[in-house]
């Protein structure tokens, strides 16, 4: 592990990485550069990069460390996830996006061949074939992805680095409904929702990207923000097109910046659950948005419901519109 960490840092100097991600700094000594901190908003440059030690420190937010620490902070990843993300970038087996596109297309082909998967979608209220195609929803049956992708010329080690297969060669998203996650036109990750007894949610290593389908709603003055992709699919299916998804209750920095682009009202429709986690996350987000001049309103769904379960349980469009009208600040 230690050798791998040092190899990654040697292959990509921190200053080179920052410049690749549009950071600009000016020389501030023989081995230092200074610029605005990419981790928080500031009006005076306080982010220093020491090229001799290959580390950074921000006098504004107090964060500092090496390349891996910066990736953890900027992308909201764990230490191991950051290693996997960097390794995939530095040692690509062909183009990572191309591999994910191939995997997503393969999963889409499998969906109609598995009655258990299509039955699960119907139980979750997702039944519109046009929407399923638009979202690229697929299914990972297991035991076949490795054979398919290696036949396309991708190596076992490359597929492991990306996270599509595990050390035994098994499909990481086995028995899961799969949604491709895109940043603009490119797939940056895959999300899998288990249809069996396995842990419900799974992403591949790396960032989940920005808000789901953001390009479709970025010009909307009113945006409905939901927690999960089945919530998103349910609302889209019912004719609501100003919907986006955070892929969880906590937004990463990229997602938060997207919501703060321009003037808009954000209607939060997070899960109403017994442990109050959805509600607490919604309140924290409302406060953060308010400090940036964004109006946030909370949609009050019936106790125990999210948008998906509301419609699956017989709720209708007019009822949901009434919840929107009654949304609280």
C-alpha positions in Angstrom: 0.0 0.0 0.0 2.8 2.5 1.0 4.7 1.9 -2.3 1.5 2.4 -4.3 0.8 5.7 -2.5 4.2 7.1 -3.2 4.1 5.9 -6.8 0.8 7.8 -7.4 2.2 11.0 -5.9 5.4 10.7 -8.0 3.5 10.1 -11.2 1.3 13.2 -10.7 2.9 16.2 -8.9 0.3 18.1 -7.0 0.9 21.4 -8.9 0.4 19.5 -12.3 -2.9 18.0 -11.0 -4.2 21.3 -9.9 -3.4 23.0 -13.2 -5.1 20.1 -15.0 -8.2 21.1 -13.0 -8.0 24.8 -13.9 -6.3 26.1 -10.8 -4.1 29.1 -11.4 -1.4 30.3 -9.0 1.5 32.7 -9.1 5.1 32.1 -7.8 5.4 33.0 -4.1 9.1 32.0 -3.5 11.6 29.5 -4.8 9.3 26.4 -4.4 5.9 27.8 -3.7 2.8 29.0 -5.7 -0.2 30.8 -4.3 -3.7 31.2 -5.6 -7.4 31.1 -4.6 -8.4 28.0 -2.6 -10.3 25.5 -4.7 -11.9 24.0 -1.5 -13.8 27.1 -0.3 -14.8 30.5 -1.5 -12.4 33.4 -0.7 -11.6 36.9 -1.9 -7.8 36.9 -1.2 -5.5 34.1 -2.3 -4.4 31.9 0.6 -3.9 28.5 -1.0 -0.1 27.6 -1.1 1.5 24.7 -3.0 5.0 23.7 -2.1 6.5 22.0 -5.2 9.5 20.7 -3.3 7.5 18.9 -0.7 4.6 18.2 -3.1 2.0 19.4 -0.5 -0.6 22.2 -0.1 -1.9 24.4 2.7 -4.7 26.9 2.8 -4.4 29.7 5.5 -8.1 30.4 4.9 -9.8 27.1 5.7 -6.8 25.4 7.4 -6.8 22.3 5.2 -3.5 20.9 4.0 -1.8 17.7 2.9 -0.6 15.9 -0.2 -2.3 15.0 -3.5 -4.4 12.2 -2.1 -5.6 14.4 0.7 -6.6 17.0 -1.8 -8.6 14.5 -3.8 -10.3 13.3 -0.7 -11.4 16.9 0.2 -12.3 18.1 -3.2 -14.2 15.0 -4.3 -15.7 13.9 -1.0 -14.0 10.5 -1.2 -12.4 8.2 1.4 -8.6 7.5 1.4 -9.0 4.2 -0.5 -11.6 5.6 -2.9 -9.1 8.5 -3.7 -6.3 6.0 -4.4 -8.6 4.0 -6.8 -9.8 7.2 -8.5 -6.2 8.5 -9.0 -5.0 5.0 -10.1 -7.7 4.9 -12.8 -6.7 8.3 -14.0 -3.0 7.7 -14.1 -3.0 4.1 -15.3 -6.1 4.0 -17.6 -6.8 0.8 -19.5 -7.8 2.7 -22.6 -10.3 5.5 -21.8 -12.2 5.0 -18.5 -15.2 6.7 -19.9 -15.2 4.3 -22.9 -15.1 1.3 -20.6 -18.0 2.6 -18.5 -20.0 3.3 -21.7 -19.4 -0.3 -22.8 -20.5 -1.6 -19.4 -23.6 0.6 -19.3 -24.6 -0.6 -22.8 -24.1 -4.2 -21.8 -26.3 -3.8 -18.7 -29.0 -2.1 -20.8 -29.1 -5.2 -23.1 -29.5 -7.5 -20.1 -32.5 -5.7 -18.5 -35.2 -7.1 -20.8 -33.7 -10.6 -20.6 -34.3 -10.8 -16.8 -37.9 -10.9 -15.7 -36.9 -10.5 -12.1 -35.2 -7.2 -12.9 -38.2 -5.8 -14.9 -40.6 -7.0 -12.2 -38.5 -5.1 -9.6 -38.8 -1.9 -11.7 -42.5 -2.3 -12.0 -42.8 -2.8 -8.2 -40.8 0.5 -7.8 -43.3 2.2 -10.2 -40.9 2.6 -13.1 -42.6 1.2 -16.2 -42.3 3.8 -19.0 -40.1 2.1 -21.7 -39.1 5.5 -23.2 -38.0 6.8 -19.8 -36.0 3.6 -19.1 -34.2 4.0 -22.4 -33.6 7.7 -21.9 -32.0 7.1 -18.4 -30.0 4.2 -19.7 -31.3 1.9 -16.9 -29.8 -1.6 -17.1 -29.3 -4.7 -15.0 -26.2 -6.6 -13.9 -26.9 -10.3 -13.9 -23.4 -11.2 -12.8 -20.9 -13.7 -14.2 -20.9 -12.2 -17.7 -19.5 -8.7 -17.7 -15.9 -9.7 -17.4 -16.1 -12.1 -20.3 -17.9 -9.4 -22.4 -15.4 -6.6 -21.7 -12.2 -8.7 -22.0 -13.5 -9.8 -25.4 -13.5 -6.0 -26.3 -9.8 -5.9 -25.4 -9.9 -4.6 -21.8 -7.6 -6.3 -19.3 -8.6 -7.9 -16.1 -6.4 -5.5 -14.1 -7.8 -2.5 -15.9 -11.4 -3.6 -15.0 -10.4 -4.1 -11.4 -8.8 -0.6 -11.2 -12.0 0.9 -12.4 -14.0 -1.1 -9.9 -16.2 -3.0 -12.4 -15.0 -6.4 -11.1 -13.5 -7.6 -7.9 -10.3 -9.6 -7.2 -12.1 -12.8 -8.1 -13.4 -11.4 -11.4 -17.0 -11.1 -10.2 -19.2 -8.3 -11.3 -19.1 -5.5 -8.6 -22.8 -4.6 -9.4 -24.1 -8.2 -9.3 -27.9 -8.4 -9.2 -28.4 -4.7 -9.3 -30.5 -2.3 -11.3 -27.8 0.0 -12.9 -28.1 3.8 -13.6 -25.2 5.5 -15.5 -24.2 8.8 -13.9 -23.1 11.4 -16.4 -21.2 14.6 -16.2 -22.2 16.4 -19.3 -21.9 13.8 -22.1 -19.6 11.5 -20.3 -20.3 8.6 -17.8 -18.3 9.2 -14.6 -19.7 6.4 -12.5 -22.4 3.7 -12.3 -24.9 3.4 -9.5 -26.4 -0.1 -8.6 -29.5 -0.7 -6.6 -29.7 -4.3 -5.3 -32.9 -6.2 -6.1 -32.0 -8.9 -3.6 -30.6 -9.1 -0.1 -27.2 -7.5 -0.7 -26.5 -4.0 0.6 -28.9 -1.7 -1.3 -26.7 1.0 -2.7 -23.4 0.8 -4.5 -21.2 3.1 -6.6 -18.0 2.3 -8.4 -14.9 3.9 -6.8 -14.5 7.6 -7.6 -16.8 10.6 -7.6 -20.5 10.3 -8.2 -20.2 13.5 -10.2 -22.6 16.5 -10.1 -26.4 16.6 -9.8 -28.1 13.9 -11.8 -29.3 15.1 -15.3 -28.4 18.7 -14.3 -28.1 19.9 -17.9 -31.8 19.4 -18.4 -32.8 21.7 -15.5 -29.9 24.1 -15.0 -32.0 26.9 -16.7 -35.1 26.2 -14.6 -36.1 28.9 -12.0 -37.8 26.2 -9.9 -36.0 22.9 -9.3 -37.2 19.8 -7.4 -34.3 18.2 -5.6 -34.7 14.5 -4.6 -32.6 12.1 -2.7 -32.7 8.9 -4.9 -32.8 7.9 -8.5 -36.1 6.0 -8.1 -37.6 9.3 -6.7 -36.3 11.0 -9.8 -37.7 8.4 -12.2 -41.1 8.5 -10.5 -41.4 12.3 -10.8 -40.2 12.3 -14.4 -42.7 9.6 -15.3 -45.5 11.7 -13.8 -44.5 14.6 -16.0 -42.3 16.7 -13.8 -39.3 17.8 -15.8 -37.6 20.2 -13.4 -36.2 17.4 -11.3 -32.6 16.6 -10.3 -31.2 14.1 -7.8 -28.4 14.4 -5.2 -27.7 10.6 -5.0 -28.0 10.8 -1.2 -28.8 13.3 1.5 -25.5 15.2 1.4 -24.4 17.2 -1.6 -20.8 17.3 -2.7 -19.1 20.6 -3.5 -19.8 20.3 -7.2 -23.5 19.7 -6.6 -23.9 22.6 -4.2 -22.2 25.0 -6.7 -24.6 23.8 -9.4 -27.6 24.7 -7.3 -26.1 28.1 -6.6 -25.8 29.0 -10.3 -28.2 31.9 -10.9 -31.4 32.7 -9.1 -33.8 29.9 -8.4 -36.1 28.2 -5.8 -35.0 24.7 -4.7 -37.9 22.5 -3.5 -36.4 19.7 -1.4 -38.2 16.3 -1.4 -36.0 14.2 0.8 -37.2 11.0 2.5 -39.5 11.4 5.5 -38.1 8.7 7.8 -38.2 7.8 11.5 -34.6 8.6 12.3 -35.1 12.1 10.9 -31.9 11.9 8.8 -33.6 13.1 5.6 -35.2 16.0 7.4 -32.0 17.0 9.1 -30.1 16.9 5.9 -32.8 19.0 4.2 -32.7 21.7 6.9 -28.9 21.9 6.8 -29.0 22.3 3.0 -31.6 25.0 3.3 -29.4 27.0 5.6 -26.4 26.7 3.3 -28.4 27.6 0.3 -29.9 30.6 2.1 -26.4 32.0 2.8 -25.9 32.0 -0.9 -29.1 33.8 -1.7 -31.0 30.7 -2.9 -34.6 30.2 -1.7 -35.1 26.7 -0.4 -38.5 25.2 0.3 -39.3 21.8 2.0 -42.0 19.6 0.4 -44.0 18.0 3.2 -44.8 14.4 2.1 -46.9 12.0 4.1 -45.0 10.4 7.0 -42.8 7.6 5.9 -42.9 8.5 2.2 -40.5 9.7 -0.4 -41.6 10.7 -3.9 -41.2 7.2 -5.2 -43.2 5.5 -2.5 -45.8 8.2 -2.6 -46.7 7.5 -6.3 -46.3 3.7 -5.9 -48.7 3.9 -3.0 -51.4 5.5 -5.2 -50.6 9.2 -4.9 -51.4 11.3 -7.9 -50.0 14.3 -9.7 -52.5 16.8 -8.4 -51.8 15.8 -4.8 -48.1 16.3 -5.4 -48.7 19.7 -7.0 -50.6 20.6 -3.8 -47.5 19.6 -1.8 -45.4 21.9 -4.0 -47.8 24.8 -3.4 -47.7 24.2 0.4 -43.9 23.8 0.6 -42.4 25.6 3.6 -39.3 27.7 3.8 
